[in-house]
């Protein structure tokens, strides 16, 4: 027969495991695509040797399509560099969009951030206070990115780019866990 003490020590683990299952099985919150504001902010993903990663390229291509619609006047591309990397995501994204025909005077690169909240905090310093922005990220990242923007007091909506046809399950899991952590802990860092 088990003692009451061992059962009490097992209970928190059971509750944590059940919460984990709920988080993993719950669908991603859906964020409707907002009408683009005059300023679009592309949240960094990754770049490899000066070229956007596939995920980053999908975000950049989506921002370019929004720009082509005529509603967007400025695109801010965010993202720093990993240690030892000569390129930043912001610089690579701006170069990519310029190669697609977006005039350089319409592009800004934020090049110091390493996290979503840093993307947002650093990039808004380039803009007049209160400027409405449309975040461009993928649909899995959109709920957390928008929640962080609102927690920072930004006038923001989101217009997500599609995920790849076969998204990496580790990325989806990371976003679910990060969103759950944000929901519990709030905007930190």
C-alpha positions in Angstrom: 0.0 0.0 0.0 1.3 3.4 -0.9 1.7 6.0 1.7 -0.2 9.3 1.5 3.2 11.2 1.3 4.3 9.4 -1.9 0.9 10.0 -3.5 1.1 13.7 -2.6 4.5 13.9 -4.3 3.2 12.2 -7.4 0.1 14.4 -7.8 2.0 17.6 -9.0 3.7 15.5 -11.7 0.4 14.0 -12.8 -1.2 17.5 -13.0 1.8 18.8 -15.0 1.7 15.9 -17.4 -2.1 16.4 -18.0 -1.5 20.1 -18.6 1.2 19.3 -21.1 -1.1 16.9 -23.0 -3.8 19.6 -23.1 -1.3 22.2 -24.5 0.0 19.8 -27.1 -3.5 18.7 -28.3 -5.1 22.1 -28.2 -5.3 23.8 -31.6 -3.4 27.0 -32.2 -5.4 30.1 -31.5 -6.5 31.6 -34.9 -5.7 35.2 -35.5 -7.6 36.7 -38.4 -5.5 38.5 -41.0 -5.8 42.2 -40.4 -6.0 44.8 -43.2 -2.4 46.0 -43.7 -1.4 49.3 -42.1 1.0 51.6 -43.9 3.9 50.1 -41.9 4.6 46.4 -42.0 7.0 44.7 -39.6 8.5 41.4 -40.8 9.6 39.4 -37.8 12.9 37.6 -38.3 13.2 33.9 -38.7 16.7 32.9 -39.8 19.2 33.5 -42.5 21.9 31.2 -43.9 25.0 32.8 -45.3 23.2 35.9 -46.4 20.1 34.2 -47.8 16.7 34.0 -46.1 15.7 30.7 -44.6 12.6 29.1 -46.2 10.5 30.4 -43.3 12.0 33.9 -43.5 11.6 34.0 -47.3 7.8 33.1 -46.9 7.4 36.0 -44.5 9.4 38.4 -46.8 7.4 37.3 -49.9 4.2 37.9 -48.0 5.3 41.4 -47.0 6.3 42.0 -50.6 2.8 40.9 -51.7 1.2 43.3 -49.2 3.5 46.1 -50.5 2.4 45.3 -54.0 -1.2 45.8 -53.0 -0.4 49.6 -52.6 -1.5 49.9 -49.0 2.0 49.5 -47.4 4.4 52.5 -47.4 7.2 51.1 -45.3 8.6 47.7 -44.4 10.7 47.1 -41.2 12.6 43.9 -41.2 13.8 42.6 -37.8 16.4 40.3 -36.6 20.0 40.2 -35.4 22.8 37.8 -35.9 24.0 34.7 -34.2 27.5 34.9 -32.7 30.1 34.7 -35.4 27.7 35.3 -38.2 28.6 38.1 -40.6 24.9 38.8 -41.6 21.8 39.9 -39.7 18.3 38.8 -40.5 17.3 42.5 -40.8 20.0 43.2 -43.4 19.3 40.0 -45.4 15.6 40.7 -45.4 16.0 44.3 -46.6 18.4 43.2 -49.3 16.0 40.5 -50.4 13.0 42.9 -50.6 15.1 45.5 -52.5 16.0 42.8 -55.0 12.3 42.3 -55.6 11.8 45.9 -56.4 10.9 47.6 -53.1 12.6 51.0 -53.0 15.4 51.2 -50.4 13.9 54.3 -48.9 10.8 52.3 -48.0 12.9 49.7 -46.1 14.3 49.7 -42.6 16.4 47.0 -40.9 16.4 46.4 -37.2 19.6 44.4 -36.6 20.1 43.8 -32.9 17.2 41.6 -31.7 17.3 37.9 -31.0 13.8 37.3 -29.7 10.3 38.3 -30.7 9.9 40.8 -27.9 13.3 42.3 -28.8 12.1 42.5 -32.5 9.2 44.5 -31.4 10.9 46.8 -28.8 13.8 47.6 -31.1 11.9 48.1 -34.3 9.3 50.6 -33.0 12.1 53.0 -32.0 12.5 53.6 -35.8 8.8 54.8 -36.0 6.9 57.8 -34.6 5.1 56.8 -31.3 1.7 55.3 -31.8 2.3 54.3 -35.4 0.0 51.4 -36.3 1.8 48.4 -37.6 1.0 45.1 -39.2 3.1 42.2 -38.1 4.1 39.6 -40.7 5.1 36.3 -39.3 3.8 32.8 -39.9 0.4 31.6 -38.7 1.9 29.5 -35.8 3.9 32.4 -34.4 1.1 35.1 -35.1 -0.9 34.6 -31.8 2.1 35.0 -29.6 3.6 37.9 -31.6 0.4 39.8 -31.6 -0.1 39.2 -27.8 3.4 40.5 -27.1 2.8 43.6 -29.3 -0.4 44.4 -27.5 1.3 43.8 -24.1 3.9 46.4 -25.2 1.1 48.8 -26.0 1.6 48.8 -29.7 -1.2 49.5 -32.1 -0.8 46.3 -34.1 -2.6 43.7 -36.1 -1.1 40.7 -37.9 -1.3 39.4 -41.4 0.3 36.0 -41.2 2.2 34.2 -44.0 1.4 30.6 -44.6 3.4 27.8 -43.0 5.2 25.3 -45.3 3.1 22.4 -46.4 4.9 20.2 -43.9 5.8 22.4 -41.0 8.5 21.2 -38.6 6.8 19.6 -35.6 9.5 20.9 -33.3 8.8 24.5 -34.3 5.1 24.0 -33.8 5.7 22.5 -30.4 8.0 25.3 -29.4 5.4 27.9 -30.5 2.7 26.1 -28.5 4.8 26.0 -25.4 6.0 29.6 -25.8 2.4 30.7 -26.2 1.3 28.8 -23.1 4.2 30.2 -21.2 3.3 33.7 -22.3 -0.3 33.1 -21.3 0.8 32.0 -17.8 3.8 34.4 -17.2 3.0 37.4 -19.4 5.5 39.5 -21.4 9.0 39.1 -19.9 12.4 39.9 -21.2 
